[in-house]
Amino acid sequence: MRVALARKLVRTIGACLPLVLVTAVRGNSPVGLAAADRELIKSVLEKYRTAWLANDADAVRATFTKDAVLMPHHGLNPIVGLAAMNEFWWPATTARTTVLKFVRTIDEVGGNASLAYVRGRSEVAWKMEDGGKTESWRTAGNYMAVLKRQTNGKWLMSHLIWDDIPNQRIE
């Protein structure tokens, strides 16, 4: 009897968990995100994309909260905060990296008036120059970004997670 009751409880929790998670992100409002917020959120992702294409580290950082968390590909440890982000993306080396291509889709936007998420796919190509040697690379994969509305009404990314295929050398 107890085993059957436990199984029923597990099935009930399993069936309700997605609803609880959606409610937590969407809040109690059946409306979700306003159309204007959806556009502002999409513009943050576009600023992020174009900042990489311009190789503008300051503009990339400006799309994140100060305590942002990056959850990189291939099981790398999370990167927490802007200082750690700098070390991860712009380490102090002699190598120079230039982003050549950054294509991103926005397949889903959801959330509420204070917390939102964006899901899609991306493709990136870049070259690395160091000591007269140049290598070109590309990758593609999935991403999910979580954005928080700031006290000034501006949306910024608080979390960015991505997974992609291993980097491929471009000949």
C-alpha positions as CSV (number, residue, x, y, z in Angstrom):
1,M,0.0,0.0,0.0
2,R,2.8,2.5,0.9
3,V,4.7,1.7,-2.3
4,A,1.6,2.3,-4.4
5,L,0.9,5.6,-2.5
6,A,4.6,6.7,-3.0
7,R,4.4,5.9,-6.7
8,K,1.2,7.9,-7.1
9,L,2.8,10.9,-5.2
10,V,5.9,10.8,-7.4
11,R,3.7,10.7,-10.6
12,T,1.6,13.6,-9.2
13,I,4.7,15.7,-8.4
14,G,6.2,14.9,-11.8
15,A,3.1,16.0,-13.6
16,C,2.8,19.2,-11.6
17,L,6.5,20.3,-11.6
18,P,6.4,21.8,-15.1
19,L,3.3,23.8,-14.2
20,V,5.0,25.1,-11.1
21,L,8.2,26.1,-13.0
22,V,6.2,27.9,-15.7
23,T,4.1,29.7,-13.0
24,A,7.3,30.8,-11.2
25,V,8.8,32.3,-14.3
26,R,5.6,33.8,-15.7
27,G,4.4,35.0,-12.3
28,N,0.7,35.1,-11.3
29,S,-0.2,37.2,-14.3
30,P,-1.8,35.3,-17.2
31,V,-0.4,38.0,-19.6
32,G,3.3,37.3,-19.2
33,L,5.6,39.7,-20.9
34,A,4.2,42.9,-22.5
35,A,5.0,43.2,-26.2
36,A,7.2,46.2,-25.5
37,D,9.3,44.2,-23.0
38,R,9.7,41.4,-25.6
39,E,11.1,43.9,-28.0
40,L,13.4,45.4,-25.4
41,I,14.6,41.9,-24.5
42,K,15.3,41.0,-28.1
43,S,17.2,44.3,-28.4
44,V,19.5,43.3,-25.6
45,L,20.3,40.0,-27.4
46,E,20.9,42.0,-30.6
47,K,23.2,44.5,-28.8
48,Y,25.1,41.5,-27.4
49,R,25.5,40.0,-30.9
50,T,26.6,43.2,-32.6
51,A,29.0,44.0,-29.8
52,W,30.8,40.7,-30.5
53,L,30.9,41.5,-34.2
54,A,32.4,44.9,-33.4
55,N,34.9,43.2,-31.1
56,D,33.7,45.6,-28.4
57,A,34.3,44.0,-25.0
58,D,32.8,46.9,-23.1
59,A,29.6,46.7,-25.2
60,V,29.4,42.9,-24.6
61,R,29.8,43.5,-20.8
62,A,27.1,46.2,-20.9
63,T,24.5,43.6,-21.7
64,F,25.1,41.7,-18.4
65,T,24.3,42.3,-14.8
66,K,27.4,42.8,-12.5
67,D,26.8,39.4,-10.9
68,A,26.0,37.6,-14.2
69,V,26.7,33.9,-14.5
70,L,28.0,32.2,-17.7
71,M,27.4,28.5,-18.0
72,P,29.7,27.5,-20.8
73,H,29.7,24.6,-23.1
74,H,31.2,21.1,-22.6
75,G,30.6,21.1,-18.9
76,L,33.1,23.9,-18.0
77,N,32.6,25.4,-14.6
78,P,30.3,28.4,-14.3
79,I,31.8,31.8,-14.6
80,V,30.4,34.2,-12.0
81,G,30.7,38.0,-12.1
82,L,32.1,40.4,-14.6
83,A,35.7,40.0,-13.4
84,A,35.6,36.3,-14.0
85,M,33.8,36.9,-17.4
86,N,36.8,39.1,-18.4
87,E,39.3,36.4,-17.6
88,F,37.2,33.8,-19.5
89,W,36.5,35.8,-22.7
90,W,39.3,38.4,-22.7
91,P,42.3,36.8,-20.9
92,A,45.6,38.8,-20.7
93,T,47.5,37.1,-23.6
94,T,49.2,38.2,-26.7
95,A,46.6,36.4,-28.9
96,R,44.1,38.6,-30.6
97,T,40.6,37.2,-31.3
98,T,38.3,38.7,-33.9
99,V,34.7,37.5,-34.3
100,L,34.0,37.2,-38.0
101,K,30.4,35.9,-37.9
102,F,27.7,35.7,-35.3
103,V,24.3,34.5,-36.4
104,R,21.6,34.0,-33.7
105,T,18.0,33.0,-33.8
106,I,15.5,33.9,-31.1
107,D,13.1,30.9,-31.0
108,E,11.3,31.7,-27.8
109,V,10.8,34.6,-25.4
110,G,8.9,34.3,-22.1
111,G,8.7,35.5,-18.6
112,N,7.0,38.2,-16.6
113,A,7.5,41.9,-15.8
114,S,10.8,41.3,-13.9
115,L,12.3,38.0,-15.1
116,A,12.5,36.7,-18.7
117,Y,14.2,34.0,-20.7
118,V,15.2,33.7,-24.4
119,R,16.0,30.4,-26.2
120,G,17.6,29.9,-29.6
121,R,20.5,28.8,-31.7
122,S,23.7,30.5,-32.7
123,E,26.6,30.1,-35.1
124,V,29.9,31.9,-34.5
125,A,33.1,32.1,-36.5
126,W,36.3,33.8,-35.3
127,K,40.1,34.1,-36.0
128,M,42.9,34.0,-33.5
129,E,46.2,35.8,-34.3
130,D,49.3,35.2,-32.2
131,G,52.9,35.5,-33.1
132,G,52.3,35.8,-36.8
133,K,50.1,32.7,-36.9
134,T,46.4,32.9,-37.7
135,E,43.8,30.2,-37.1
136,S,40.1,30.4,-38.0
137,W,37.4,28.5,-36.1
138,R,33.6,28.1,-36.0
139,T,31.0,26.5,-33.9
140,A,27.2,26.3,-33.6
141,G,24.7,25.3,-31.0
142,N,21.9,26.1,-28.6
143,Y,21.7,28.9,-26.0
144,M,19.4,30.1,-23.2
145,A,19.6,33.5,-21.6
146,V,17.9,34.7,-18.5
147,L,17.3,38.5,-18.2
148,K,16.3,40.6,-15.2
149,R,14.6,44.0,-15.3
150,Q,16.8,46.5,-13.5
151,T,15.4,49.2,-11.2
152,N,15.8,51.7,-14.0
153,G,13.6,49.5,-16.2
154,K,16.4,48.3,-18.4
155,W,16.7,44.5,-19.2
156,L,20.1,42.8,-18.7
157,M,21.3,39.2,-18.9
158,S,21.8,37.6,-15.6
159,H,22.6,34.1,-16.9
160,L,23.7,32.8,-20.2
161,I,24.1,29.1,-20.9
162,W,25.2,27.5,-24.2
163,D,26.2,24.2,-25.6
164,D,27.6,23.7,-29.0
165,I,29.6,21.2,-31.1
166,P,33.3,21.2,-30.5
167,N,35.1,24.1,-32.3
168,Q,35.9,23.3,-35.9
169,R,38.9,24.7,-37.6
170,I,38.2,26.6,-40.8
171,E,40.8,26.0,-43.5
